[in-house]
Every structure is written in structure tokens, then in C-alpha cells.
Amino acid sequence: NAGVTQTPKFQVLKTGQSMTLQCAQDMNHEYMSWYRQDPGMGLRLIHYSVGAGITDQGEVPNGYNVSRSTTEDFPLRLLSAAPSQTSVYFCASSYSGGRRSYGYTFGSGTRLTVV
Amino acid sequence: DAKTTQPTSMDCAEGRAANLPCNHSTISGNEYVYWYRQIHSQGPQYIIHGLKNNETNEMASLIITEDRKSSTLILPHATLRDTAVYYCIVRVGGQAGTALIFGKGTTLSVSS
């Protein structure tokens, strides 16, 4: 049982480049979310999803796209990287309502630097 | 969505109980209170959650006031490994269901 797997762990991009951060979970969780954490700051919600085909914006969605074609995967796309997107990105997943535990499981993060 | 207020930092001696307070005066009747912690730059770790009854698990206890406007996370015997940022969170709902909104949290420093 791998939990939440994020790839890559580290990435350096040039300004204007695009890339996709991958997130996969093998726990059959319905809910998945993406967060960013800037140095010395708390986590901020980017996008989230309750299942395949349904996504919604969080606190800081600009510059990012998501889609959810399967239950297992929730990729985050950076359309045109900017230095302000230098951050650590965390993916998380959880069961939906009706289950005993609503706790989210977080991945280990992707450390992104945009130069 | 209900907001939470936590002290910026707290200190605790190793072996003593750590009591971390959280105010959530605008919480609605069906919103849960969650506690997570983040050690160094790792991904946040789920600790405990509750609706209105007190809860206990192998990691901690959660005490929620009767009016649900505040709660306290209790680590009964703090160790050095409990040094972390602790987040008190309520759930937010939208088209896509629910997600967590993190505040600034409380930095707990456990010393020997």
C-alpha cells in the first residue's frame, strides 16, 4: 500500500516552461487536493476534487490547471511557470463522507524552483 | 467557512502534557474540527478530528467545548519528536465536496 505518491520530488523550471506534477493514490479515496507551501508559511489550497470529472478551485488557483479522469490520479499542470510559483507542492487524498475516518493522507511533496 | 485562531507558538517540557488551544467561533453545526501537524518540511500528518464529543486516539485527545466555539488538542506526554507546527482546521465545502483550509498553526517546541 503506497499511499499518496508524488512525482517528481524535485524540479527546476525556467520561466515560461510548462510541466505537470503527478499525484497518485492507491487507497480508493474519492477526495483529492493540491496545496502549495511557501517558505515559512502554511499550506494554501490550489484545487480539489471529489471524484472523476469534478474539480473546484481553492484559495490560489491562478496559473494552475487540474483534471480528474480517474479515481487514482490527480495531476496538477503549471501552464507557464513563474518565479512566484517556486514552492513545495503537496497532494492529499481522503475518503468522502459517510466513512469512519475523514483524515487526509498527504504525499511527501514536490519541491519546485522556477528560475 | 469557519476560520480558526491559534497561538503562534508554545513551549512544553518533555514528558509533560501539551495543551494546544484553538478558537473557531463561527463553526457551523455540521463542520468537523481537524488537527494535523507538520514536522519540518514533511507532508502534514493527520492527528485527530471531532464534531462535538471529546475524542481520543493513540496520538492525542481532542476536547471540544459544549458551544463548539473552541477546542484543545492534548498530547499527554510530549516528546522531542512532537516538536512541529500544529494546525487546527475546519472543513470547507463546495462543488467538489470538501477540502481543508490551513491557517498559520501553532509551532510547538518540546525541550528536555
HADDOCK unambig.tbl for C-alpha pairs under 7 A between the chains (distance, minus, plus):
assign (segid A and resid 33 and name CA) (segid B and resid 99 and name CA) 6.88 0.50 0.50
assign (segid A and resid 41 and name CA) (segid B and resid 104 and name CA) 6.88 0.50 0.50
assign (segid A and resid 42 and name CA) (segid B and resid 102 and name CA) 6.49 0.50 0.50
assign (segid A and resid 42 and name CA) (segid B and resid 103 and name CA) 6.26 0.50 0.50
assign (segid A and resid 42 and name CA) (segid B and resid 104 and name CA) 5.17 0.50 0.50
assign (segid A and resid 43 and name CA) (segid B and resid 102 and name CA) 5.74 0.50 0.50
assign (segid A and resid 44 and name CA) (segid B and resid 101 and name CA) 6.97 0.50 0.50
assign (segid A and resid 44 and name CA) (segid B and resid 102 and name CA) 6.55 0.50 0.50
assign (segid A and resid 45 and name CA) (segid B and resid 101 and name CA) 6.52 0.50 0.50
assign (segid A and resid 48 and name CA) (segid B and resid 96 and name CA) 6.68 0.50 0.50
assign (segid A and resid 48 and name CA) (segid B and resid 99 and name CA) 6.69 0.50 0.50
assign (segid A and resid 49 and name CA) (segid B and resid 96 and name CA) 5.00 0.50 0.50
assign (segid A and resid 49 and name CA) (segid B and resid 97 and name CA) 7.00 0.50 0.50
assign (segid A and resid 50 and name CA) (segid B and resid 96 and name CA) 4.86 0.50 0.50
assign (segid A and resid 50 and name CA) (segid B and resid 97 and name CA) 5.38 0.50 0.50
assign (segid A and resid 54 and name CA) (segid B and resid 96 and name CA) 5.81 0.50 0.50
assign (segid A and resid 55 and name CA) (segid B and resid 96 and name CA) 5.30 0.50 0.50
assign (segid A and resid 56 and name CA) (segid B and resid 95 and name CA) 6.33 0.50 0.50
assign (segid A and resid 56 and name CA) (segid B and resid 96 and name CA) 5.38 0.50 0.50
assign (segid A and resid 90 and name CA) (segid B and resid 43 and name CA) 6.76 0.50 0.50
assign (segid A and resid 103 and name CA) (segid B and resid 46 and name CA) 5.88 0.50 0.50
assign (segid A and resid 104 and name CA) (segid B and resid 46 and name CA) 6.50 0.50 0.50
assign (segid A and resid 106 and name CA) (segid B and resid 43 and name CA) 5.50 0.50 0.50
assign (segid A and resid 106 and name CA) (segid B and resid 44 and name CA) 6.18 0.50 0.50
assign (segid A and resid 107 and name CA) (segid B and resid 43 and name CA) 5.93 0.50 0.50
assign (segid A and resid 108 and name CA) (segid B and resid 42 and name CA) 6.01 0.50 0.50
assign (segid A and resid 108 and name CA) (segid B and resid 43 and name CA) 5.11 0.50 0.50
assign (segid A and resid 109 and name CA) (segid B and resid 43 and name CA) 6.44 0.50 0.50
